[in-house]
Amino acid sequence: MSSAMDWMARGHAYFAACLAAIDDRTIEGPSRLPDWTGKHLLSHVGHNARALGRLTQWAATGEPTPMYTSPRARADEIDAGAGWSVSRLREFAEEEQQRLAAALSGLKDTMWHNEVVTAQGRSVPATTIPWLRSRELWIHACDLPSGGDFAAFPDDLLDALVDDALARRAAQGITVRADGAPADLARWLTGRGDFSPRPRADEPLPALPPWL
C-alpha cells in the first residue's frame, strides 16, 4: 500500500507537470482519447478523485458510499464538467486530488482493511484505492493533448500496470503472452499504442480496448 501511495503522489506530480506545459486553447481541443476533449479528460480526472473519495469515506465510516449513484451518473459528471472553463478545471483537478490524499492519510490502520465496491462492482479492500488513483493519474497524463509518455513511468509501476492489465484480460477469458519492453507492453495493453508484441506462442493476439 505504501508503494501505491507513493505512486499516487508521484503520478499527480507527473500529471500536473504535463498539464502545466499545455495552454488552455490546446486543452479545449481533442485529447488523445476518442471523442474526448482535454476538458473532458480534466473533468474525468477531477471527478474520479471525488468518486474515490467516496470510497475512502466508506472505508472510514463503514456506511456504503458508492463511487457513483448510477452508471449514467459518471458520464453525466464528466459531461457537465467539460462545460466549465479550463481554469476552473485545472483548479478542480488539483483540489480534488488534495482532498483525496488528505482523506486517505486520515484512514486508521484497521480502516484500510475495510471492503468497498468499485464502479465495476468489485469488492476490494481500501488499500486498493491508492492504486486505482495511481493508475488513473499516470495513464491519463499520457492522454492529455501533447501529454506524457509511458517511457517516463517508474519501472516498478510499469511492471504493476502490465500485471494488472494481464489480470484484467484473464478475468475476461483472454490470455495474452507477449515479449517486449515494459513501457511498450503497458502502452499497448492499455490501448494506447500501436506496439505489436511478439507472441510467445502461435496464437492470435486479441484487440484490447482502451481504458478510461
C-alpha positions in Angstrom: 0.0 0.0 0.0 2.9 2.4 0.8 4.1 1.9 -2.8 0.7 2.8 -4.2 0.6 5.9 -2.0 4.0 6.9 -3.4 2.9 6.1 -7.0 -0.2 8.3 -6.4 1.8 11.3 -5.2 4.3 11.0 -8.0 1.6 10.3 -10.5 -0.2 13.5 -9.5 3.1 15.5 -9.8 3.6 14.0 -13.3 0.1 14.7 -14.4 0.3 18.3 -13.1 3.6 18.8 -14.8 2.3 17.6 -18.1 -0.8 19.7 -17.7 1.1 22.8 -16.8 3.0 22.5 -20.1 -0.2 22.7 -22.2 -2.0 26.0 -22.9 -5.7 26.5 -22.4 -6.5 26.5 -26.2 -4.9 23.1 -26.6 -6.9 21.8 -23.7 -10.1 22.9 -25.4 -9.2 20.8 -28.4 -9.1 17.0 -28.8 -7.4 14.8 -26.2 -5.7 11.5 -27.2 -8.8 9.7 -26.2 -11.6 9.2 -28.9 -14.4 11.7 -28.7 -13.0 13.5 -25.6 -11.5 17.0 -25.5 -8.9 17.9 -23.0 -11.7 19.4 -20.9 -13.5 16.1 -20.8 -10.3 14.5 -19.6 -9.7 17.0 -16.8 -13.3 16.7 -15.8 -12.9 12.9 -15.5 -9.6 13.1 -13.6 -11.1 15.5 -11.1 -14.4 13.6 -10.7 -12.5 10.3 -10.4 -10.7 11.7 -7.3 -14.0 12.8 -5.9 -15.5 9.4 -6.5 -12.6 7.6 -4.9 -13.0 10.0 -2.0 -16.5 8.5 -1.6 -14.9 5.0 -1.3 -12.5 6.4 1.3 -15.4 7.7 3.3 -17.0 4.2 3.0 -13.8 2.7 4.4 -13.7 5.2 7.2 -17.3 5.0 8.3 -18.5 1.6 7.2 -21.5 3.2 5.6 -21.8 2.2 1.9 -20.9 5.2 -0.3 -20.6 4.1 -3.9 -18.4 6.0 -6.4 -21.4 6.9 -8.4 -25.2 6.7 -7.8 -25.7 5.0 -11.2 -23.7 4.0 -14.2 -25.1 7.1 -16.0 -24.0 9.4 -13.2 -20.3 9.0 -14.1 -20.9 10.1 -17.7 -23.2 13.0 -16.6 -20.5 14.3 -14.2 -17.8 14.2 -16.9 -20.1 15.9 -19.5 -21.1 18.6 -17.0 -17.5 19.4 -16.1 -16.5 19.6 -19.7 -18.6 22.7 -19.9 -16.5 24.5 -17.3 -13.7 26.9 -18.1 -10.2 25.4 -18.5 -9.0 27.5 -15.5 -11.8 26.1 -13.3 -11.0 22.5 -14.5 -7.3 23.0 -13.7 -8.2 24.0 -10.2 -10.8 21.3 -9.8 -8.4 18.5 -10.7 -5.9 19.9 -8.2 -8.3 20.5 -5.4 -10.0 17.0 -5.7 -6.6 15.3 -5.7 -5.6 17.1 -2.5 -8.9 16.2 -0.8 -8.5 12.6 -1.7 -4.9 12.5 -0.5 -5.9 14.1 2.8 -8.8 11.6 3.3 -6.6 8.6 2.6 -4.0 10.0 5.0 -6.7 10.1 7.7 -7.6 6.4 7.5 -6.6 4.5 10.6 -4.8 1.1 10.3 -7.9 -1.0 10.7 -9.9 1.1 8.2 -7.5 0.1 5.4 -8.8 -3.4 5.6 -12.5 -2.5 5.2 -14.0 -3.6 1.9 -15.5 -1.2 -0.6 -17.1 -1.7 -4.0 -15.6 -0.2 -7.2 -17.6 1.2 -10.0 -17.2 -2.1 -11.8 -18.8 -3.9 -8.9 -15.6 -5.5 -7.5 -15.3 -5.8 -3.7 -11.8 -4.7 -2.7 -10.0 -3.6 0.5 -9.5 0.1 0.9 -5.8 -0.5 0.3 -6.7 -0.7 -3.3 -7.9 2.9 -3.6 -4.4 4.5 -3.9 -3.6 2.0 -6.7 -6.8 2.9 -8.5 -5.9 6.5 -8.4 -2.3 6.0 -9.3 -3.4 4.1 -12.5 -5.7 7.0 -13.5 -3.1 9.7 -13.0 -0.2 8.1 -14.8 -2.2 6.7 -17.7 -4.3 9.9 -18.2 -1.2 12.0 -18.2 -0.5 10.2 -21.5 -4.0 11.0 -22.8 -3.6 14.8 -22.4 -3.0 16.6 -25.7 0.8 16.8 -26.1 0.9 14.9 -22.8 3.2 12.3 -21.2 4.6 9.0 -22.2 4.8 5.6 -20.6 8.6 5.6 -21.0 8.7 8.2 -18.2 7.0 5.9 -15.7 8.9 4.3 -12.8 10.0 0.7 -13.6 8.1 -0.8 -10.7 4.9 1.0 -11.7 5.2 -0.3 -15.3 5.5 -3.8 -14.0 2.4 -3.3 -11.9 0.5 -1.9 -14.8 1.4 -4.8 -17.0 0.4 -7.3 -14.3 -2.8 -5.5 -13.7 -3.7 -5.4 -17.4 -3.0 -9.1 -17.9 -5.0 -10.0 -14.9 -8.0 -8.0 -16.2 -7.8 -9.7 -19.6 -7.5 -13.1 -17.9 -10.7 -12.3 -15.9 -12.3 -11.7 -19.3 -11.1 -15.1 -20.5 -8.4 -13.6 -22.7 -4.8 -14.9 -22.4 -2.0 -12.7 -23.7 1.6 -13.9 -23.9 4.0 -11.4 -25.3 7.6 -10.2 -25.1 8.6 -6.5 -25.1 9.8 -3.6 -23.1 7.6 -2.8 -20.1 6.7 0.7 -21.4 5.7 -0.7 -24.8 3.7 -3.5 -23.2 1.9 -1.2 -20.8 1.1 1.2 -23.6 -0.3 -1.5 -25.8 -2.2 -3.4 -23.1 -4.0 -0.2 -22.1 -5.0 0.5 -25.7 -2.7 3.5 -26.1 -0.2 2.4 -28.7 0.4 0.6 -32.0 3.0 -1.7 -30.4 2.7 -5.2 -31.6 4.4 -7.6 -29.1 6.0 -10.8 -30.2 3.7 -13.7 -29.1 5.4 -16.5 -27.2 3.1 -19.0 -28.8 1.4 -19.4 -32.2 -1.8 -17.8 -31.2 -3.6 -14.7 -32.4 -3.5 -11.7 -30.1 -6.9 -10.1 -29.4 -7.6 -6.5 -29.8 -7.5 -4.7 -26.4 -9.8 -1.7 -25.9 -8.5 1.4 -24.2 -9.2 2.1 -20.5 -10.9 5.3 -19.4 
